[in-house]
Amino acid sequence: MPTSPWFRREFDSLAAISHLTLELGNVSVFAATQHSPINTTSVVLQSASSGAAEAFRVHEEGHTLVLTWAVGYAVDHDFTVEIHMPRESLDVVLYSGPDTVAIHPHTLRRSVDANLTIATTGPGSLLVDDTDLRAGSLHLRQGGAGLLQLSCRDIVVAYDVDVQTIASGSTVVAASSSVSASHVTVAGAAGHTTVDVQGPVKVTDFIDLHGTKSGHVDVRAHAMTSHHVALTTSGYGSVAVDATGQLDAGSVVVQVQGHGSVRCTGAEGTCNALDINVGGTGSVRINVAAITCSVAMDGKGSVYLRHGQAVQDEKIAGGGELKMFDESAEDAPPRHAIVKLVPLSRPTPQPED
């Protein structure tokens, strides 16, 4: 039987594009090479269906490019979309479709004044890959049931890194070298949020980790340093912080309410002040050595401190337990699998009926 022909739609932007709003998947975004620079953004759709080509919509609104389907169109054929952009020109990616969107290296803007926002609200996977990320701020939002992943070598942010998972999906930040920022906030109100850094994490001001409702936050690094670390859970949420090397902080504050749990470990963890407050049946396990330590409990929760840790201020009510534990005997929390960026291949045309 003969194969159906390829149908192709092309679009070239009129203005410089810095924002992408994608309401469909099977999209690959590429940056121009240094040897072959381009000045405008181009979009190419290829499909085995003439209907898909006719229903494909590209809207240019200022510096924003919107890709979507015509209202009422049901996608029933293979297709691919390629977006080719000038190098380091993209500030915002918003994705709400199914399937996969792949943002390839050197596409994100690299500048101290870059305010990078990457967000997804659909069931698909948004995979962002880069070499060295440099920005003024970085905001990741997972509001869907799919996967949001940022993978790179180094992350250097002048001001704030803000990661939020508010739906049942997963958020993964993977850095093979290091992360540096002024302050870092990671909040999981649902789903799983994983930050995995093979090298050091250096945060000058504070690290604020929240696991609320049913959200789980897991942060792992070779070493971590920060002036202040706040670990907070409520509902059934959990926060796990693990450093295979040194974990140093000026102060560590732990707040657990409901049935949540906090775990904070480092091979050689130290801080000046450790303040723990547990309500309900929540639990805390922390092996960081503190110069001063205070523990307050109201409920049937539990607090486990490293052997030999002195507690200067202890207020326990409601049947709570304060104990010492051996970290070597504890099981590590589960780790979310890292999904590697895979370039999308062009589908094979389907035979006609």
C-alpha positions, 0 to 999 in steps of 0.5 A: 500500500502507498504511504501517505505524504508528509504535510508541512507547515512553516512559520517565521516570527516577525518580532524577537521571541522570548516567551513560548506558550505550548498547548501541544506536545511532540515539540523540540526547541533548538537554538542556532549554533554559533557558526550559523546564527539566526535572527528570527524564530521559525516553526515547522510542523510535519504530519502524515495528516492534512487535517493536522496541518490545517488545524495547526495554529501559531499566534504571535503576540508581541514577544510571545509565540503560542502554538495550539490546535484549532478549536475542536480538532482531535489529533489522530495522526503522527506529527512533529513540531520543531522550533528554531530560535536565536541562541540564548533568547528564551525567558519563559516556557509555558506548557499545557499539552500531552506528550513531550516538549524538549528544550535543547541546550543554549536556548534559555537566555543567559544573563544576570538580569534574566528572569527564567520561568518554566511551567507546566500544567498538563499531563505531558513531560517538559524536559529542559536541558542546558550546559551552564544555566546563568540567570538573575532568577529561576522559577519552576512550576509543576501544576499538572500530572506530568513531568517537569525536568531541568537538567544541566551542569551548573546552575548559577542564579544571582537572586532566587531559585523558586521550585513549586510542585502543586499537582500530582506530577513530578519536578526534577532538577538535576545538576551534574556539577554545582548550584549557587544562589542567594536564596532557594525555595522548594515547595511541594504541595503534591507529587514529588519534587527532587533536587539532585546535585552531584557537587556543592550547593552554595546558598548565601542567604537561606534554603527554605524547603516545604512539604505540605499536604501530600507533597514530598521534597527530596534534596541531595547534594555532595555538600551544602552551605547556607546561612539559614535552613528552614524545613517545614512540613504539614499534612502528610508532606515530607522533606528529606535533605541528604549531603554525602559530604559537609552540611553547614548552616548558621541556623536550622529551623524545623517545623512539623505539623500533622503527620509529616516528616523531616529528615536532614543528614550530612556526613559531617553536618554542623550548625550554630543553632537548631530549633525543632517544633513538632505538633501532631504525630510528625517525625524528625530525624536530624544528625547535624551537630548543633552548638545550641539546640531546642526541641518543642513537642505537642502530640505523639510525634518523635524527634531523633537527634544524633548521638551526643547532641545536647538539648538546652531547651526541651519542652515535651507534651502529649506523649512525644518522644525525644531519642538519639539515633544511629544514622548508619542504621537508617534507610535512605529515603526513596529517590525519584528517577532522573529522566534523561532528555531524548531528542524527538525523532520524526515519525514514520508515515502511516499507510493509507487505508 
